[in-house]
Amino acid sequence: MIRRSLILAAAAIMAFGSLCANTPLERDSLAAVKARTRADFPYTLEQAREIVGKNFISDRQWHKAIADGAVETMMIDDTLRVHRKVARNIYLLSDALGPRNWHGRGSKASERRKAYVDSIMAESRGSGEPVMKRRVTYRFSIDVPTEGEVRPGDTVRVWMPYPLESRRQSRVSLIGYSGADTAIISGPERSVHNTLYMSAPAAPDTTRFSYEASFDVAAQYFAPEFLEAAIRPYRTDSELYKRYTAFDFPHVIPLDSLARAIVGDETNPYRQSELVYDYINANYPWAGAREYSTIPSIPAYVVEQRHGDCGQVALLYISLMRSLGVPARWESGWMLHPGEKNLHDWAEVYFQNVGWVPVDLSFGRYGNVGDGEFSPAQKFYSTGIDGYRMATNHGVNSPFFPPKRFIRSETVDSQMGEVETDGGNLFYPLWDQHLQLISIEDVTDSVWARPLISVACMRVAPAHAAELASQAIMGMPLRVIDSTGEWWEVMTPDGYTGFINSSGLVPMSQAEMEAWRRSPDRLVVTSLNQINVTKTPGATSPREVLTDLVNGAIVEGRIARGQTYTEITLPDGRKGWVESRHLTPIAEWADQTYDVEKILDIAYSMEGIPYLWGGTSTKTLDCSGLVKVSHLSNGLILRRDASQQALTGTHLDPADWRDYQPGDLLFFGNPTTGRVTHVAIHHHDGNYVHSSGRVKRNSLDPESPAYLTTPFLHAVRINGNQGTFGITRAIDHPWYFSK
């Protein structure tokens, strides 16, 4: 029966195209909506009954399906008309025909896709960092036949969807275009609908517009435990909060009563999002949709009709979340999964101190994924998204750039494209569009690099004058995100990204990096103080210095028993000599037990060193840099920023500060918002060492002369949490060792 219903649904779609093809150019918006509505409801009850088939559905089942609302109808010209997708939808929506097919649709995903979700979760470690990046190259084209009211010489204007730049999508590049002399990309500053616009006189037969582009797209996943620990109260006076909790009529509307009924007394925005997701998943099955332009308010339509496609339930989710005071927004474009290329819509929810989190309601809850009866991967798509996407819209119902003169075919967003002439809009059955995937290539792990200087500065933008984001130590493995030009975008082992001048890096292929990871002849500098590499062993002349090295640098060599000096090789191949006592074999360094005295020793050894925003080396550092450097000496890789470090380890109540242990991390900031702005390392009795102006000592004790009034928020304990989120032993990090 399902196969037959799909065949009949395809026939209904063809009928819709045929009806619309007979319509003239759309000049009047109201007339266009009326014509589209008529085309959307082409059948009488008797005709629909014949299309569904009496051999497949009994009269009792038919009437029950109508009563259930599984047969969508509309009164047009005093006649009850039936939606063109009735043949398919009746099997999806009617209890009278047996179990409805929408229940647990996520569980019907292929084993390949489930395994892919598992791999995203493993790679990202739940931190929300974009992972498993792919380079997509594609061609988008629109063909406009010159017939009917489109005559040779008429000006034809097209708007084609174009990828957005975002945290998950980057390096968007226009390779070329044809069909017009110029092309205009709108960009996010001009419209939430990112388009490429062209215009040209109509050709004698068919006017073809085409462009080729490429972009990188990554997967993303936020683990529930990460969100629970990270979320802070909203800054309700921010422009972002105001913008994305406001209602965008008619398709983002207040639904306060329903929203409150769903979440009850729950106030945590992440848990509210999960409750809303589960409610929509359980109560609004997927079904073939009406034309969006014919629906006065899509969320209200979903609630009334009790079903909806991907975009309709996404707008319902956004409306419900904004009704709860939780920022949410629309995102849409194309899904590019192998063999399943199609238009697709989803949403994003904003959590304070986290950022935008993807929410794809249409993919549902996966079953039978991971190990055991329940796996977090079952809920992947409520806080994660795969990397087979091309997002082109970050909102709904906004003007195009350049502006369109007539009603759009897609009035909510832009995925298929738009076409108009001086005479009016061409509704999309009157022209053809095609998205051709040229290639999808995995770029993750394809290129690596290591700093060849003692400390390489990472900037937030590719310029020496740009703000310092972090630093990378000589020999540290870096994943290269983009290696074009003078500045390379790289990622550090803690997941932080920035730009390093290419002159300070040594590139490595995947094979070279794999050999480096397996090499036993790697040594780590463990000296508290900066040391020099000399051209000859024991040289004392300044002119014999080859380079300096700082704690944590990784070089190559083999320590010979009883020898005072060891010959080492730097990442770029230069050779020199270092005192053997300053070096430790990498496996020994990476596999240390927790040693708080070592951590405190290196922290105190830097006392008096000036504070530098973005610094993460013993040369100079910021507050979180002091914490990172001190723990790296103990073979522990912590997250980069204080606000990130605050989300790791065991949370300790601020009132219990007298019971804190040596090595606990202390966090300071805004007591109203909970925003972390500073971190220190506790030593004893409330006394701590930190970098503020310079590396120095202060106290939590109000009675101490070293007491600071900076508001203390809470502490976390690193000891005992090695191997948990954000506290990685170097021996377990796959960038350092191949397992």
MARZATI-832625 format. One record per residue (C-alpha): x, y, z. Coordinates in steps of 0.5 Angstrom, whole numbers, plus 2048, in hexadecimal, padded with zeros to 3 digits. Example, Ala and Ser with C-alpha at 12.3 -4.5 7.8 and 13.67 -1.06 7.14 Angstrom:
8197F7810/81B7FE80E/
***
This chain:
800800800/806805802/8098047FB/8028057F7/80180B7FC/80880E7FA/80680D7F2/8008117F3/8038167F7/8088177F1/8028187EC/7FF81D7F1/8058217F0/8058217E9/7FE8237E9/8008297ED/80582B7E8/80182A7E3/7FB82F7E6/8018347E8/8048347E1/7FD8367DE/7FD83C7E2/8008437E0/8068477E3/8048497EA/8038507EA/7FE8517F0/80084D7F7/7F984C7F9/7F78497F2/7FD8457F2/7FC8427F9/7F58407F7/7F783D7F1/7FC8397F5/7F78377FA/7F38347F4/7F88307F1/7FA82E7F8/7F382B7F9/7F18287F2/7EC8227F4/7E58227F6/7E481C7FC/7E18187F6/7E88197F2/7EC8187F8/7E98117FA/7EA80F7F3/7F18117F3/7F280D7FA/7EF8077F7/7E98037FA/7ED7FD7F9/7F27FF7FE/7EE803803/7E7801805/7E1806806/7E180680D/7E980780D/7E880D809/7E381080D/7E780F813/7ED812810/7E981880E/7E6819815/7ED818818/7F081E814/7F4819810/7F181C809/7F2823809/7ED827806/7EB82E804/7E4832802/7E58357FC/7E08387F8/7DB8357FC/7DE82E7FA/7E282A7FF/7E98297FC/7EE8247FE/7F58257FE/7FA8227F9/7FE81E7FD/7F881A800/7FA8137FD/801813801/7FF817807/7F9812809/7FE80D80A/80281180F/7FC814813/7F6810814/7F680B819/7F0807815/7F5804811/7FA801816/80080481A/80280A817/80980B814/80B811817/80D80E81E/81480D81F/81680F818/81D81081B/81E80981C/81D808815/82380B813/829807810/82E803814/833807810/83080E812/82F80C81A/83780A81A/838811817/83581481D/839810821/83F81281E/83D81981F/83C819826/842815827/84681A823/843821826/84381E82D/83D82282E/84082982E/83C82C829/84382C825/84282B81D/84582581B/845820815/846826810/844824809/845829803/83F8297FE/84082B7F7/83982C7F3/83682F7ED/82F8337EE/82B8347E7/8248377E5/8218367DE/81C83B7DC/8188397D6/81683E7D1/80F83D7D0/8088407D2/8098467D5/8118467D5/8138497CF/81A8497CB/81D8507CE/8198507D4/81D8527DA/81E84B7DF/82084C7E6/8228467EA/8248457F2/82783F7F3/82983C7FA/83083D7FC/83483A803/83483E809/83B83F80D/83A83D814/83D839819/83C832816/83C83580E/84383980C/84783A806/84183C802/84483D7FB/84183F7F4/84583B7EF/84183E7E9/83A83F7E6/8378407DF/8318437DC/83284A7DE/83884F7DE/8378507E5/83584D7EC/8338507F2/83484C7F9/82F84F7FE/83384D804/83084D80C/83185480C/82B855807/82784F808/82684980C/825846806/82B845802/82B8457FB/82F8467F4/82B84B7F0/82C84B7E8/82884E7E2/82884E7DB/82384E7D5/81F8487D3/8228447CE/81F8417C8/81D83A7CB/8208397D2/82383E7D7/82883B7DB/82C83E7E1/8318397E5/83683A7EA/83B8367ED/83E8377F5/8418337FA/841833802/84382F808/83E82C80C/83F829813/83A825818/83982781F/837824825/83582782C/835822832/830822837/83582283D/839828839/83282C839/83082B840/83782D842/83883383E/83183783D/83083D841/82A842842/82984683C/82B84D83B/824850839/826857838/82B854832/82985682B/82984E829/82584C82E/82085282C/820850825/81F848826/81A84882B/81584D827/81084B823/81084B81B/80984B819/806847816/80A841816/80E84281D/808843822/806843829/80483C82C/80583E833/7FF839836/802833832/809834833/80883583B/80482E83B/80982B837/80F82D83C/80B82D843/80F830848/81682F845/81A835844/821833841/82183583A/82482E837/81F82A83B/81A82E838/81C82D831/81D826832/815826835/81382A82F/81782582A/81481F82D/80D82282D/80D824826/81081D824/80B819827/80581D825/80682081E/80881B819/80B81D813/80681D80D/807820806/806828806/80182D803/8058337FF/808837805/80583E801/7FE83B802/7FE83A80A/7FD84180E/80183E814/805838814/80683681B/7FE83781C/7FD833816/80182D819/7FD82E820/7F782E81C/7F8828817/7FC82481C/802823817/807826813/80E82680F/815827811/81482F810/80D82F813/80F82C81A/81583081A/81183681A/80D83381F/813832824/816839823/80F83C825/80F83782B/81683982D/81584082C/80E840830/81383D836/818843835/81D83E832/82084182C/81F83D825/82083E81E/81F83B817/824837813/82383480C/826832806/82782B803/829824806/82F821802/82F81A805/831815800/82B8137FB/826818800/82881E7FD/8228237FE/81F829801/81F82A809/81D82E80E/82082E816/82183381C/826835820/825837828/82983C82C/82C83A833/830840837/83783E837/837839832/83483C82B/830839826/82E832826/82B82E820/82482B821/82182681B/81A82481D/819820817/81F81B818/81B81981F/81E814824/82380F821/822808824/827802825/82D807825/833806829/83480182E/82F7FF833/827800833/828807833/82D80B830/82E813830/82E812828/827811829/82681982A/82B81B826/82781F821/824824827/82B826828/82F824822/82F82481B/833820815/838823810/83482280A/83082980A/83082F806/82D83580A/82B83B806/82683E80B/826841812/81F843812/81884480F/81484980B/81984E80A/81B852804/8208507FE/8268537FC/8258567F7/81D8577F8/8188537F5/8138577F1/80D8517F2/80B84C7F6/8108467F7/80F83F7F6/81283D7FD/80F843801/812840808/81A83F806/81E83D7FF/8208367FD/81E8357F6/81F83C7F4/81B8417F1/8198447EA/81684A7E7/81584E7E1/8138557E0/80C8527E0/80B84F7E6/80E8497EA/80F8427E7/80C83D7EC/8118377EC/80D8327E8/80F8377E2/8168367E3/81B8307E5/8218317EA/82682B7EB/82B82B7F1/8318267EE/8368247F3/83D8247F0/8418217F6/8408207FD/84781F800/84A81E807/84E823809/84F821811/85681F813/85882080B/85E82580D/862826814/86782B816/86C82C81C/86F83381E/87683381D/877839821/877839829/87083C82A/86C83D824/867843825/85F841822/85B847820/854848820/85584A818/85A849813/85E850815/86485181A/86085781C/85A85281E/858851825/85C84B828/858845829/85D84082C/86483D82B/867836829/86D83382B/872831827/87182A824/86A82A827/865826822/86082B81E/85B829819/85B82E813/854830811/85683580C/85D835809/85C83A803/860841804/865844809/86184280F/85E83B810/85883A814/85A834819/85783081F/85A82F826/85A828829/85582B82E/85082D828/852834828/853838821/85783E81E/85B840819/86383F819/868842814/86A83D810/87183E811/87183C818/86E835816/87082E813/86B82B80F/86A82380F/86681E80B/86281980E/86781480D/86C818810/86881A816/866813817/86E811817/86F81781C/86A814821/86D80D821/87480F822/87780E829/87D813828/87981982A/87B81D830/877822834/87A828837/87982883E/87D82D841/87A833845/87E838842/87F83A83B/885836838/889837832/88B83282C/89383382A/896831824/89B82D828/89B82A82F/89C82E835/89D834831/89D83B835/89E84082F/89784482E/899843826/89983B827/89183C829/88D838823/88683A827/88383A82E/87E835830/878835835/87583083A/87082C836/87482C82F/87582682B/87B824828/87E81D825/88481A828/88781482C/88A815833/890811834/89180E83B/89681283F/89781883A/89681F83C/894822835/88F81F830/88F820829/888822827/885824820/880829820/87982981B/87C82C815/883827815/88882C819/88C82881E/88F82B824/89182982C/88D829832/88F827839/88C82083A/889822841/88482783E/881821839/87C81C83A/87A816836/873818833/86F812835/87281383D/86F81A83C/86981883A/86781383E/868816845/86481584B/86181C84E/866820852/864826855/86B828857/86D828850/86782C84E/869831853/870831852/86F83484B/86A83984D/86E83C852/87583C84E/871841849/87084684F/87184D84D/87084B845/86B850842/86484F840/86384E838/85C84D836/85C847832/863844834/86483D836/86B83C837/87083D83C/873843839/86C84783A/86584583B/85E84783E/85A844843/85883E840/85E83D83C/86283C843/85D837845/85E83383E/86683483E/866831845/86282B844/86582A83D/86C829841/868823845/86682083E/85F82383E/85B827839/85682B83B/851830837/854837835/84F83C838/84D83D840/84683C83E/84783683B/84C833840/846835845/84282F842/84682A843/848826849/844825850/84082B852/84282E859/83D83385C/84083A85E/83E839865/843833866/849837864/84D83586B/84C82E869/84F82F862/85582A860/85C82D85D/85B82D855/85382F855/852834850/84E83A853/84A83E84E/84884684F/84384A84B/83C84D84B/83884B851/83184D84D/832849847/837844849/83C846843/843843845/848849843/84E846847/85284084A/85783E84F/85A838852/85983785A/85F83585E/85C835865/85883886A/85583C865/85B83F862/85C83E85B/861840855/85E84384F/860848849/85D84F84A/861855847/867850849/86784984C/86684A853/86384785A/85D84985D/858846862/850844862/85084686A/84D84D86B/85284D871/85884D86D/85C85386B/85C84F864/85584F864/85285285D/84B85485C/84A851855/84384D856/845845857/840841854/84283A855/848835854/84982E850/84D828852/85282584D/855820851/851819850/84D81C84A/85381A845/85081783E/84981B83F/84782183B/84C82683A/85182383E/85581E839/85C81A83B/86181B835/862814835/85A813833/85A81982E/85A816827/85E81C824/86481A828/864812828/86180D823/85D808827/
***
